Amino acid sequence: MLRREHGCKMKTYLSGNKPRITECFDFDWYFYRGEKEPVPGEHYVETGVGWYRKRFRLDKTIGADERIFLRFDGVYMLADVWVNGWKAGRHTYGYTPFEWDITQLLNGKNENNVIDVRVDNSAQPGSRWYSGSGITRDVWIYRVKKAHILPYGVWLRQTDVTAERALMRIETGVVCENPDLPAPAPFFIETEIYTPQGTLCAKDKKKIPESGAATAAVCQEFVIDTPVLWSPETPFLYEAVTKLYQGDALLDEVHNRTGLRSAFFHKDRGFVLNGNRCKLNGVCLHHDGGCAGAAVPVEVWERRLHKLKEMGANAIRMAHNPPNPALLDLCDRMGFLVMDEAFDEWEILKGKEFGSNTHESRGYSEWYEKCHEEDLRAMLLRDRNHPCIVIWSIGNEVPDQQSDKGYLTARHLKQICRELDPERPVTQANDQICSEPCPAKVEFLRELDVVGYNYVGRWRNRAETFYDEDRRTYPEWCMTGTENGGTGGIRGEYPMEMPEKEGWWRRPYYSAPVESGKLLRYTMSHDYVAGTLCGRE
């Protein structure tokens, strides 16, 4: 994670002669909070406008056949970036990665370079939870050849996986530009697949067709016999090494890890992993680390996941936005089934605090029309190789579920998911399925591959019957609990009474385990319910 440090030294980056060099860019930033008075941030910390500045040098002169990129894994929010006074670009959403080619903006070897980042989180109240402010995730600088593998350009698709064999289809996108040579050699993609034990188990080299276009894609298919399957109990990972050649010259090399598994949702069997029914039994996690804030060290996540494993959890919903990629890496390695979620808000604004009028709030709906496709695509491209992810969530409790045209928005978002990942299903976490007087539209729910239920027992007789009515009325639906109440509470506090305005989801200590236990028993004894995730972990 990024640190703010004083007395920063001028550091030199991108040393060495490897085709691709990637270095962490987290440290040695100066920080200044300025421009106007800070804004109260929902009783957490002050927000407003902040400036970051970093000075650095390059180890060598940038060659005519080289490109340098700057990538941010997450900046909350409205980030404007300048390199040596030249505007590199702007990114709005605080939870998706972004990067730019900054080659033409940089100075050469041993010359000073300056990067300035302006972050604006002054639109408050802007979130229904602690968002944090500023550069909250890792920053990277990397150098590649002019011809290189595209960012997130290697797609590891598992088209058919059983205990006997796994069929993998690997698609690689490349930039095929090269220096002006009188007779340039052809480009090739070579892919090697290594077992969890590090043994080479498959290899293929394929020529890239000459099309005259600046970019190209290559598809390779592999058969892996008797694969070691990935699961929460056995989170074994294979490694794919992708190399780009021009003739015999190695131009680029990218490493990706994945687990081999089959996963799908079924209207009768619920969630099926590697041919066996598997209940999703877990929690909803926000992006922050509690008292550690929003820039969460990976050690904090690792400890947290170990605790969840010890208490029997096998699934995590990334509530309610794309998570830090380091957290997804941990879920791959430690064995958690993940629901990856894109948005908490679509076109209709949500009130951000109890007692406020909607017009007093701010939110992603202000930028949805302009940014949603870019942000959803960024999440899908970045995350689709993770074996831990078994379902995409396009939203959480969006008011659009009750609007007449909300189903069109859901259909549009699902189509983007289908385009970039046709294998995984799509859901949305619905909190108004049986609400009065305006329930979620059936047309909206039918757009979802899996209907997600938030607090399924909150509606009248459904406190006893849960999913029964919808199971009889819509037997073709796949169903899962996307967010339900747990025992809740604060460690060391066991109240026997609750204040009147405490909230409908809070329960006295003596009754909270009864209600959560009742829903858990129902979920575990009804195959068609894929599982349940407890809210507000």
N, C-alpha and C positions, 0 to 999 in steps of 0.2 A: 504494500500500500504506500501511497504517497506520504512523505513526511515534510513538514516545514522545518527548515534548519537555518541557523544564523551563521554568518561568516563563511558563506559557501565558496568553495574553490572552483576554478574553471576546470571542468573535466573534459577529456578527449574521448570521442566515441567512434565506433565502427572500425576498430583495428582488425587487421588480419586480411587474408586473401581468399577466404572461403566464398563460394558463389552467393550464399545467403548468410548475412550476419544480422542477428536480432539481439538487441540489448535493452535491458530495463531502463526506463527513463524517469523513475519515480523520485529520485532524490535531488537535492541541491536547488530547490525552488525557493524564491523569495515570495512572500505573500503580503498583500495590503488590502484591507477592507476599506472601501471608499466610495466616493461619488455622492452619497446621500446618507441620511440617517438610517440606521439598521431597522428592519421591520420585525416585530415580535413574531416568532415562528411557532404558533400553536402551543404555547406554554412549554416549549422544549428549549430552543436556543434562538438567538437572534439570526435573522437571515438578511438578505439585501444583496449588494453587489460586492464582488471580490475580484482582485487582480492577482495573477500569478506571473512571475517572470523567471526565466531560466537562461543562463549564459553557458555556452559550451563551444567546443571546437571539434572539427573532424580530423581524423588521423591522417587522411590523405586527400589529394585532389579527386574530385568526382570525375570518373571516366565518362567518355562519350557513350559507352554502352551500359551505364549504371543508372539506377533510380533509387532515391531515398524516400521512405514513407514515414509518417508520424501517425501513430494510432493511440487513441484513448479508449479504454474499456468502459468508462462511464464518467460523465461529468454532470452534476446536478446544479443547475440546468441552464439553458440558453447560453451555450458556450461559443464565444467568438475567439478565433485564434489568428495571431499574426506571427510571421517569421521575418525577422529583420525589417519590420515595419510594413511588410506586404501582407495583405489579408489572405489567409489560407482558406477560410470558410467559416460557416456557422452550423452548429448542431443544436437542436432544441431539446429532445427527450433526454432525461437524465439517466436512463437505464439501458440504452443501446450503444454499441460501439460505433466509432466513426474514425475514418483515417483519410489522409490526403497525401498525394505526391508533392513533396516540398523541394524537389531537386532544384528547380529553377530559382527558388527563393533563398538558397543557402550560399554562404561564402565558402571559399576554398580552404585548402590545408593551412592549418595554423592561424587562420583568421577567426575572429570572434563572431559567434552567432547568438542571436537573442530570440527567444520565443516568449510571446505574451499571450495570456489567456484571460479573458474577461468572462466571469460567470455571474449571471443575474437570476437570483432566486427571491426577488422582492415581491412577486405576485403572491400574496398571502391572504387568507389561508389557501394553500395550493395542493395539499395532500391530506388524506385521512389518517396518516401515520407519520412517523418521523422519517423524513426524506433525507436529512443531512443536506449539506451544501458544499459545492466546490468539486474538486477532483477527488472522487471517492474510490476510484478503482485504478488499476495499473495503467501506466503509460509506457509505450514502446517506440523505439526508433529502429528501423531496419533498412538494410541495403540489399538490393537484388540487381540482377542484370536487366538490361532493357527487355530481353526476352525472359519471362519468368512465369511461375505458376500464380494464378490469380489469388487474391485474398479469399480465404475459405473456398478455394477452388477445387479441392479434392473432396468428392462426395462418395462415402462408403455406403453402398446400398446392400441390404441383405434381402434378397428376393425370395429365398427359400432356405430355411434352416431347420434341420432335424438332428437327432442324435447320430444319424448315420453319415450325413454330409451337409455342407453349407454351400450354397451358391451365392457368390458375391459379385456385384456389378460395381465397378469403380469408375466414376466419371471425373475427368480432370480437365479443368479449364485453364488455358494458358494464353499469355500474350506472346505473339509470334514475331514481334518486331525485332529487327537485328540491324547492326551497323551496315552502312552501305558497302557491301562487298561485291566484287565482280561476279563471283559464282558461289553464293552462300550454300552451305550444306543443308540437307534436310533436318527437320526436328524430329525427335523421338521422345516418347514417354516410357520409362521403365519403372515398374512397380514390383516391390518385394513385400511379401507378407510373412511375418514372424509369429510363431506361437507364443503363448504366455511364458514358456520356458526359454524363449530366445532362439528357437530353431527355425531356419528358413523352411517354409512349407509350401510356398507358391511364388512364381516369378513370371513376368511377361514383359516384353518390350514391343512397342507398337509405334509405327511411323505416323506422324501427324499429317493428314492430307493437306496439300497445298491448295488454298482457296483464295488467296489474295487478301483475306480479311485480317484485321489487326489481332483478333482473338480467335481461338479455336477450341474445340472440345474433343476429347478422346475417351472412348469407352473400352474397358477391359473387363473380361469375365473370368472368374476363378472358381474352382471347385476344391473345397477343403474336406477331406475325408475324416470321419470320426472326430468332429470338432469338440473342443472343450467349451461347453455352453456357459453363457453368462447368466447369473441369477443373483438375488440378494444373498443367498447362502454361498454361492461360488462366483464371485465377481472377477472372473478371469478375463484378461484383456489381450487381444492381438494387436500387433503394430504393423501399419502399412507405411512403407518408405517409398515415396514418389520422387523420381528424378527426371529432370528435363535435360536432354542432350541436343546439341547441334553437331551432327557428325559424331566425333568421338569426344567432343568437349562437353564437360558437365557444366550446365548453366544454373541449375537450381535443384534444391533438395528439400522436401517437406516431410515431416513425420506426423502421423496421426494414429491414435489408439482407438480401438472399438471393441465391443464384446459381441459375440455371436449368439443371438437368441431369436426366438419367434415370440411375438406378442400381439394379441388382438383382443377386442371386446366383443362379447356375444350376448344376444338378447336373453338367452336362457342360462348360459354357463358363467356369465359375468366376465371377469378378466382371466385370460388364459395365457400362461407363460410357459414356453417350451412344452406345449401340449397338456399341461396340467392346470386345473383351476388354482388361482392364487388371489387371495383377498388383499386389496390395497388397504393397509392398516397403518395410518401415519398422521402427519400434522401439516398445517399450513405455516410456512416460514416466510417472514418478511426479510428484506434485504439487509437489515441492520443487525448488529451484534449486541443489542441491548446497551449496556453502559459503555461498551467499546465504541459506539457510534456507528456511522454509515461506512467508514473506511475500515473494513473488518480484516484484520490479519488472518491468514489462512489457518493458523494454529487455533484461533477461536472457533472457526467453523469445524475443524477436525474434532476438537473436544466436544462440541455440541452434538455432532453426529454420532460420536461414540456413546454419549449418554442416551441418545434416541435408540440406538441399537440395543443397548442394555435393557431398555424398558419395552422392547419388542416391536418397535416401529420398523416398517420396511418401505415406507413411501413418504414422499414430500411433495407438497404443492408449493410452487414458487409464487407466493402471494405478494403483490398482484402485478408483477412486472418482470421482465427478463433479469435473471440473477447475475451475480458476478461469475464469470466463466470458471474461476478457480473453485467455486462451490460445486459446479457440475462435474469438474474433474474428480473431486472428492467422492461425489455420489457414484461415479463410475467405479472408482477403486474400492469403495467401502460397501457397495451393493445396496443402493436405494432406488426405488422406482419413482420416476419424477413426472409430474405434470408441469410443463413449462408454460408460463402465462405471459401474455403480451400487454394487456391494458386493464386499468381499473375504470376507464372512462372512454366512451366513444363520442358520439355527437352531442349527447345530452349531458349537461353539467350536473354534478352531484353537489349537495351541500356538504361542506367539509367539517362541520362541527355541530353538535347538538345546539339547538336554539337559534342558529343563524338562518337567514333567508338565503335562498339559492344565489341571488344576485350579489351577495357579499362574498361568495367563494370564487376561487379561480381554479383552473384545472386543465387537463390535457385536451378537453373538448375544444378549447380555444385554438389548438394547433392540429386537431385530428385531421381535418380535411387536407391540410398541406403535408402532414408528416406521417400519417398512419401507415401508408404503403411502404415507405422507406424503412420505418422502424420495424414493422412486422417482417419484412424481408431480411433485415439485418439479424433479427433473432433467429429466424429459420436457417439462414445460411451458416451462422456461427455455431448453432447448436445441433444440427441434424445428424452429426456423426456420433453423438453421445448415446451409448446403449442404455443408459439409465432412463432416458426420456421415452415414455411409452404413449404419451398423448399430449397434444397441443391444446392449450386453452386460449381462446381469442379474447376473453374478457371476464370480468368479475362484477356481478350484480349490477350490470349496466341498466339504467332506466329504459334504454332502447328495447328491452325485452317486452315492455308493455305498450310500445308505440305501434301504430298501424304499419309503418314502413321499416320497423326494426329488423324484420326478417331479411330484407334486402341487404342491409349492412352486414348481417351475419353471413349471408350467402357470399357476398363479396370477399370478406375476410377468409372464409373457408376456401374459396377458389384460389387465393394466394397460397394458402397452406398446401392445397392439392398440387399446385404448380411446382412448388419447391420440395415437397415431400409427400408423394401420393400414398406412402405406406402407413403413416400414422393417422389415427382418427383425430377429430376435432371436437372440443366441448366448449361450454361456457358455463360459469357458475351462476345459477339462477336462484335468486332469493324471493321471487314473487310468483312462483308456480301456481299457488292456490290462494293468493292474497285477495282481499276484498277492499274496495269494490272493483278493482282493476287487476286481474291476474295476468301473468305472462301470456302472450299470444301463442296459440298452438302452432301457428305458421312459423313463428320464431323457433320454438322448440324442435320442430320437425327438421329444421335446417342443420341441427347438430347430429353428428355421428353418435355421440354419447351425451345423454341429457344429464347435466350436473345439477344436483340438489344442494342448496345451502339451507341448513336448519330445517330439515324435512319434517320435523315434528312440531313446527310452530303454528300450524294452521288447524284450528278447531279439532275435529275428531282425528286428524292425522297425528296428533300427539300419541294416539294408540295404534293407528293403522299404518303410519309411515308411507311406504310406496304402494300399498295394496291397490288403491283406487286407480292409479295410473297404470299399474301392471295389467289390470283387467280391461281398461279402456284402450290402452296403446300397447298391446303385447309385443309389437315389433320394436319398441324402443330398447336401446341399451341404456342402463341407468347406473349412476354411481353417486355417492355422497361426496361432494366437493368441499363442503365445509359444514361441520356440525359441532355442537357444543361438547366440550370436555368438562372435567370437574372444575377447571379454572382456578382462580384465586391467586393469592400471594403467599409464598413460602413463609410459614410461621404465623399466618393469620387464618383462623378457622371460625368465621362468624356464623352464629346460629340464626341471625336475622339479617335481612338486607334492607337498606334504606329504600324508600318508595321510588326514588328517581335513579336508582343504581343502574337500571337497564334490564330489559326483559331476559337477557341471556345469562345474567348472574343468578346463582342459586345459593341458598344456605348450605353450610358444610354437610349437614345431615342428608340433604336431598340430591345434591349435585351428582354423586356417584350413582344414585339410583337411576336417574334419567339417562345418563350416558351409558350405563350398563345395559339398560333395556334396549337402546338402539343398537349397541354392539351385538347383543345376542340375536336380534332380528337380522342384522347384516350377515353375521356368520352362519345363520341357519337358512338363509334364502340365497340360493346360488345365483339368481339373476342380478342381484345387487353386487356390483363389482367391488365395492369396499366403502370405506369412509375415512375422511381426513378431519381431524379436530382443528378448530380455528384458534387463532391467537396464541400459538405456542410461544 
